[in-house]
Protein backbone atom coordinates (compact mmCIF):
# COMPACT_ATOMS: atom_id res chain seq x y z
CA UNK A 1 0.00 0.00 0.00
CA UNK A 2 1.55 3.37 -1.01
CA UNK A 3 2.71 5.56 1.81
CA UNK A 4 0.56 8.67 2.34
CA UNK A 5 2.76 11.79 2.23
CA UNK A 6 2.83 13.79 5.44
CA UNK A 7 1.05 17.10 5.00
CA UNK A 8 3.62 18.96 7.13
CA UNK A 9 6.58 18.03 4.91
CA UNK A 10 7.60 20.04 1.81
CA UNK A 11 6.46 18.55 -1.48
CA UNK A 12 8.69 18.31 -4.53
CA UNK A 13 7.02 20.31 -7.29
CA UNK A 14 7.62 19.31 -10.90
CA UNK A 15 9.86 22.27 -11.75
CA UNK A 16 11.84 21.76 -8.54
CA UNK A 17 12.21 18.08 -9.45
CA UNK A 18 13.63 18.99 -12.85
CA UNK A 19 16.18 21.35 -11.30
CA UNK A 20 17.25 18.83 -8.65
CA UNK A 21 17.30 15.95 -11.12
CA UNK A 22 19.62 17.84 -13.46
CA UNK A 23 21.85 18.93 -10.58
CA UNK A 24 22.11 15.38 -9.19
CA UNK A 25 22.82 14.04 -12.67
CA UNK A 26 25.58 16.59 -13.28
CA UNK A 27 27.18 16.03 -9.87
CA UNK A 28 26.68 12.29 -9.28
CA UNK A 29 25.71 10.88 -12.68
CA UNK A 30 22.53 9.37 -11.22
CA UNK A 31 19.46 9.30 -13.44
CA UNK A 32 15.90 10.06 -12.23
CA UNK A 33 12.98 9.70 -14.64
CA UNK A 34 9.85 11.78 -14.03
CA UNK A 35 8.04 8.80 -12.51
CA UNK A 36 10.75 8.68 -9.81
CA UNK A 37 9.87 12.13 -8.46
CA UNK A 38 8.20 10.58 -5.39
CA UNK A 39 11.31 8.53 -4.60
CA UNK A 40 13.56 11.58 -4.79
CA UNK A 41 11.13 13.53 -2.62
CA UNK A 42 11.01 10.84 0.09
CA UNK A 43 14.77 10.38 0.19
CA UNK A 44 15.55 14.08 0.58
CA UNK A 45 12.66 15.40 2.70
CA UNK A 46 14.52 14.72 5.92
CA UNK A 47 17.42 16.90 4.79
CA UNK A 48 15.07 19.87 4.30
CA UNK A 49 13.85 19.42 7.86
CA UNK A 50 17.40 19.08 9.20
CA UNK A 51 18.50 22.30 7.48
CA UNK A 52 15.32 24.24 8.17
CA UNK A 53 14.32 24.71 4.53
CA UNK A 54 10.64 25.18 3.74
CA UNK A 55 10.80 24.12 0.10
CA UNK A 56 12.83 22.06 -2.32
CA UNK A 57 13.65 25.27 -4.17
CA UNK A 58 15.49 26.49 -1.05
CA UNK A 59 17.26 23.14 -0.79
CA UNK A 60 18.30 23.36 -4.44
CA UNK A 61 19.84 26.80 -3.80
CA UNK A 62 21.64 25.37 -0.76
CA UNK A 63 23.20 22.63 -2.89
CA UNK A 64 24.18 25.10 -5.58
CA UNK A 65 25.47 28.07 -3.63
CA UNK A 66 25.87 27.48 0.13
CA UNK A 67 29.47 27.60 1.47
CA UNK A 68 28.84 24.24 3.18
CA UNK A 69 27.26 22.60 0.15
CA UNK A 70 30.11 20.09 -0.05
CA UNK A 71 29.14 18.58 3.32
CA UNK A 72 25.51 18.41 2.24
CA UNK A 73 26.44 16.54 -0.93
CA UNK A 74 27.97 13.87 1.32
CA UNK A 75 24.51 13.41 2.85
CA UNK A 76 22.84 13.36 -0.57
CA UNK A 77 25.23 10.70 -1.86
CA UNK A 78 24.41 8.40 1.04
CA UNK A 79 20.66 8.92 0.66
CA UNK A 80 20.49 8.41 -3.10
CA UNK A 81 22.81 5.43 -3.54
CA UNK A 82 21.67 1.86 -2.95
CA UNK A 83 24.07 -0.13 -0.80
CA UNK A 84 22.53 -3.60 -0.65
CA UNK A 85 25.32 -6.17 -0.67
CA UNK A 86 26.59 -9.28 1.10
CA UNK A 87 29.47 -11.76 0.98
CA UNK A 88 29.66 -14.21 -1.96
CA UNK A 89 26.84 -12.51 -3.83
CA UNK A 90 25.97 -14.01 -7.26
CA UNK A 91 28.10 -17.09 -6.79
CA UNK A 92 27.90 -18.21 -10.44
CA UNK A 93 29.95 -15.17 -11.44
CA UNK A 94 32.33 -15.54 -8.52
CA UNK A 95 32.93 -19.18 -9.48
CA UNK A 96 33.72 -18.08 -13.03
CA UNK A 97 36.11 -15.45 -11.64
CA UNK A 98 37.93 -17.98 -9.45
CA UNK A 99 38.01 -20.92 -11.87
CA UNK A 100 38.47 -19.16 -15.24
CA UNK A 101 39.33 -15.46 -14.91
CA UNK A 102 42.04 -15.76 -12.26
CA UNK A 103 44.04 -18.41 -14.19
CA UNK A 104 43.81 -16.14 -17.24
CA UNK A 105 45.06 -13.16 -15.25
CA UNK A 106 47.84 -15.30 -13.75
CA UNK A 107 49.17 -16.11 -17.21
CA UNK A 108 48.98 -12.47 -18.31
CA UNK A 109 50.64 -11.01 -15.21
CA UNK A 110 53.13 -13.69 -14.15
CA UNK A 111 56.02 -11.68 -15.57
CA UNK A 112 55.41 -8.81 -13.14
CA UNK A 113 53.87 -10.82 -10.27
CA UNK A 114 51.41 -8.05 -9.41
CA UNK A 115 47.63 -8.39 -9.42
CA UNK A 116 45.21 -5.50 -9.02
CA UNK A 117 41.46 -6.09 -8.86
CA UNK A 118 38.91 -3.30 -8.41
CA UNK A 119 35.40 -3.27 -7.02
CA UNK A 120 33.71 -0.14 -8.42
CA UNK A 121 30.77 0.98 -6.30
CA UNK A 122 31.84 -1.39 -3.52
CA UNK A 123 29.25 -0.17 -0.97
CA UNK A 124 30.18 -1.52 2.48
CA UNK A 125 32.99 -3.71 1.18
CA UNK A 126 31.68 -7.27 1.26
CA UNK A 127 32.51 -7.76 -2.42
CA UNK A 128 36.08 -6.57 -1.92
CA UNK A 129 36.74 -9.03 0.89
CA UNK A 130 35.01 -11.80 -1.07
CA UNK A 131 37.34 -11.23 -4.03
CA UNK A 132 40.38 -11.30 -1.75
CA UNK A 133 39.21 -14.65 -0.31
CA UNK A 134 38.76 -16.10 -3.81
CA UNK A 135 42.21 -14.90 -4.88
CA UNK A 136 43.75 -16.49 -1.80
CA UNK A 137 41.84 -19.74 -2.32
CA UNK A 138 42.92 -19.96 -5.96
CA UNK A 139 46.47 -20.70 -4.76
CA UNK A 140 47.90 -19.01 -7.84
CA UNK A 141 49.36 -15.82 -6.42
CA UNK A 142 51.65 -16.86 -3.59
CA UNK A 143 54.52 -14.39 -3.33
CA UNK A 144 52.78 -11.84 -5.55
CA UNK A 145 51.83 -8.26 -4.71
CA UNK A 146 48.03 -8.51 -4.61
CA UNK A 147 45.72 -5.55 -4.06
CA UNK A 148 41.94 -5.58 -4.10
CA UNK A 149 40.76 -2.00 -4.21
CA UNK A 150 37.18 -0.94 -3.49
CA UNK A 151 35.80 2.51 -4.01
CA UNK A 152 32.42 4.07 -3.46
CA UNK A 153 30.93 7.54 -3.46
CA UNK A 154 29.52 7.08 0.06
CA UNK A 155 31.74 8.16 2.94
CA UNK A 156 29.62 6.14 5.39
CA UNK A 157 29.97 2.96 3.31
CA UNK A 158 33.73 3.31 2.99
CA UNK A 159 34.02 3.78 6.75
CA UNK A 160 32.13 0.51 7.30
CA UNK A 161 34.25 -1.26 4.67
CA UNK A 162 37.49 -0.16 6.28
CA UNK A 163 36.36 -1.35 9.71
CA UNK A 164 35.96 -4.90 8.39
CA UNK A 165 33.23 -5.65 10.94
CA UNK A 166 29.91 -7.06 9.71
CA UNK A 167 26.55 -8.18 11.05
CA UNK A 168 24.40 -11.22 10.25
CA UNK A 169 22.77 -9.80 7.09
CA UNK A 170 26.15 -9.76 5.34
CA UNK A 171 26.46 -13.54 5.71
CA UNK A 172 23.14 -14.70 4.25
CA UNK A 173 24.82 -17.04 1.73
CA UNK A 174 28.19 -17.57 3.44
CA UNK A 175 28.92 -21.16 4.44
CA UNK A 176 29.70 -21.83 8.12
CA UNK A 177 33.11 -23.15 7.05
CA UNK A 178 34.00 -19.94 5.19
CA UNK A 179 32.84 -17.83 8.10
CA UNK A 180 35.00 -19.82 10.53
CA UNK A 181 38.02 -19.68 8.25
CA UNK A 182 38.00 -16.00 7.27
CA UNK A 183 36.25 -14.18 10.12
CA UNK A 184 36.54 -13.86 13.87
CA UNK A 185 33.19 -13.50 15.61
CA UNK A 186 33.26 -11.02 18.48
CA UNK A 187 30.50 -9.29 20.47
CA UNK A 188 30.40 -6.34 18.06
CA UNK A 189 30.21 -8.49 14.90
CA UNK A 190 32.26 -10.70 12.61
CA UNK A 191 35.74 -9.27 11.95
CA UNK A 192 37.52 -9.98 8.67
CA UNK A 193 40.69 -12.02 9.24
CA UNK A 194 43.87 -9.97 9.14
CA UNK A 195 45.38 -11.93 6.23
CA UNK A 196 42.36 -11.01 4.10
CA UNK A 197 42.09 -7.44 5.34
CA UNK A 198 45.75 -6.80 4.48
CA UNK A 199 44.98 -7.41 0.79
CA UNK A 200 42.13 -4.88 0.68
CA UNK A 201 42.16 -1.11 0.28
CA UNK A 202 39.29 1.37 0.18
CA UNK A 203 38.77 4.90 -1.15
CA UNK A 204 35.85 7.28 -1.20
CA UNK A 205 35.61 8.19 -4.86
CA UNK A 206 33.07 9.07 -7.51
CA UNK A 207 33.38 6.52 -10.29
CA UNK A 208 33.08 9.40 -12.78
CA UNK A 209 36.24 11.06 -11.42
CA UNK A 210 38.83 10.15 -14.04
CA UNK A 211 41.70 11.96 -12.32
CA UNK A 212 41.13 10.06 -9.05
CA UNK A 213 40.85 6.79 -10.94
CA UNK A 214 44.27 7.39 -12.47
CA UNK A 215 45.77 7.67 -9.00
CA UNK A 216 44.80 4.03 -8.38
CA UNK A 217 47.02 2.87 -11.21
CA UNK A 218 46.04 0.03 -13.54
CA UNK A 219 43.64 -2.86 -12.91
CA UNK A 220 43.79 -6.45 -14.15
CA UNK A 221 40.08 -6.92 -13.50
CA UNK A 222 37.21 -4.66 -12.50
CA UNK A 223 33.93 -5.68 -10.92
CA UNK A 224 31.29 -3.06 -11.68
CA UNK A 225 28.12 -4.92 -10.76
CA UNK A 226 24.71 -3.26 -10.52
CA UNK A 227 26.22 0.22 -10.83
CA UNK A 228 25.46 1.24 -14.41
CA UNK A 229 21.71 0.79 -13.92
CA UNK A 230 21.60 3.98 -11.83
CA UNK A 231 23.28 6.17 -14.46
CA UNK A 232 21.96 7.88 -17.55
CA UNK A 233 23.34 6.91 -20.96
CA UNK A 234 25.96 9.67 -21.01
CA UNK A 235 27.26 8.78 -17.53
CA UNK A 236 27.36 5.07 -18.44
CA UNK A 237 29.63 5.84 -21.37
CA UNK A 238 31.89 7.96 -19.18
CA UNK A 239 32.17 5.21 -16.58
CA UNK A 240 33.00 2.54 -19.16
CA UNK A 241 35.50 4.80 -20.90
CA UNK A 242 37.27 5.41 -17.59
CA UNK A 243 37.35 1.71 -16.71
CA UNK A 244 38.57 0.80 -20.19
CA UNK A 245 41.39 3.31 -19.89
CA UNK A 246 42.40 1.96 -16.46
CA UNK A 247 42.36 -1.74 -17.38
CA UNK A 248 45.59 -3.29 -18.62
CA UNK A 249 45.44 -4.76 -22.14
CA UNK A 250 43.70 -8.11 -21.71
CA UNK A 251 42.04 -6.90 -18.50
CA UNK A 252 38.58 -8.18 -17.59
CA UNK A 253 35.41 -6.21 -16.84
CA UNK A 254 32.61 -7.99 -14.96
CA UNK A 255 29.13 -6.42 -14.89
CA UNK A 256 25.91 -7.34 -13.08
CA UNK A 257 23.65 -10.01 -14.57
CA UNK A 258 21.17 -7.42 -15.91
CA UNK A 259 23.81 -5.12 -17.39
CA UNK A 260 25.60 -5.11 -20.74
CA UNK A 261 27.68 -2.84 -22.93
CA UNK A 262 25.15 -2.98 -25.78
CA UNK A 263 24.71 0.57 -27.13
CA UNK A 264 27.38 1.80 -24.70
CA UNK A 265 30.74 0.92 -26.31
CA UNK A 266 32.42 -1.41 -28.79
CA UNK A 267 35.85 -1.06 -27.17
CA UNK A 268 35.64 -4.43 -25.36
CA UNK A 269 35.63 -8.00 -26.61
CA UNK A 270 32.94 -10.34 -25.31
CA UNK A 271 34.58 -13.31 -23.60
CA UNK A 272 32.49 -16.48 -23.28
CA UNK A 273 33.28 -18.46 -20.14
CA UNK A 274 31.69 -21.73 -19.08
CA UNK A 275 29.55 -20.05 -16.44
CA UNK A 276 29.40 -16.40 -17.44
CA UNK A 277 29.95 -13.74 -20.07
CA UNK A 278 32.55 -11.06 -19.31
CA UNK A 279 34.22 -8.25 -21.23
CA UNK A 280 37.90 -8.10 -22.09
CA UNK A 281 39.97 -5.12 -23.15
CA UNK A 282 41.73 -6.20 -26.35
CA UNK A 283 45.29 -7.33 -25.66
CA UNK A 284 46.51 -5.30 -28.62
CA UNK A 285 45.14 -2.09 -27.09
CA UNK A 286 47.72 0.62 -26.49
CA UNK A 287 45.72 2.45 -23.75
Phi, psi and omega in degrees: 000127183299144179286133178281124181298141177287133184292337184273357181261145178300142176260149180269104179287159187301316181292323176296319177302314181298319179296312181294317179304314181292324179292316179296320179296316181294323184275317188247345182081001182281144185249130178233111175286164183304322182291352178263012181302318180298321178296315179296319179300310183297321183290331187254351183303321181297329180290326176297317179296316182298325183265354179079024179271139182266354180207161176289337175295319177295319181295320177302315180296325177299313181293330181279318196235346186290142179301334180257023181299328180301318178294324180291325177297330175300319178294317182298316180303315180294322184285329187262350180260142180267128188238033179285118180201167177195167182292142175059038180286139181056069188295334180299321180286323178295323177296320178295322178298313183290315189275332186239317183287314183299317174300324177296315180293326177301313181296322182288328189250004187294340177289329181256344179053043173227136178230128178234121179237134181249147167242105183271125187072053191282354182054232185272009166099357182300322180296320181300311181293325176300314180297320178298319178298316181295321178297316179296317182291337180296333179072010186268342196242029177297129180085359178273161166273112183241127178229128171249116188247124176249139174222149182208155182284341186272120178296321180297316180296317181295324177298317177296316180300315181295328181294326179068026180240127189225151179265182186302324185296338179284349187245027187296335178238010180281133179289150177305324180296315179295321180295320178294323188282327190242004181220152175242116182278124178233173182302330183269001179138184180268121183265133177296136180299145185302323183292334175277315182300326181295338181276348193249141182222145186228144178220140169279120185201140172281127182298343179273359183272095185294322181295318178294321180300323180295331179293338180280352181085211182254153180241142173275331177208147178229126168267123177225071190261128177059039177249314184298333183297341181268354185257155171283174187299319180296315180293324177301315180297319179298315180300311183294323177298318180295314180294322177298317181294328183274340178286143173290155172306129185089358180292157189248135175247126180243122180255172175290164187295337181261007185248151175208171178263011177301127181068012178250309182200156173245016185283345182254153169268145174273124183250119181271114174259173179296322185245006185194167171245129179230172180248141180236134172288128183307137183293339179276357183294141180270344184281000000 
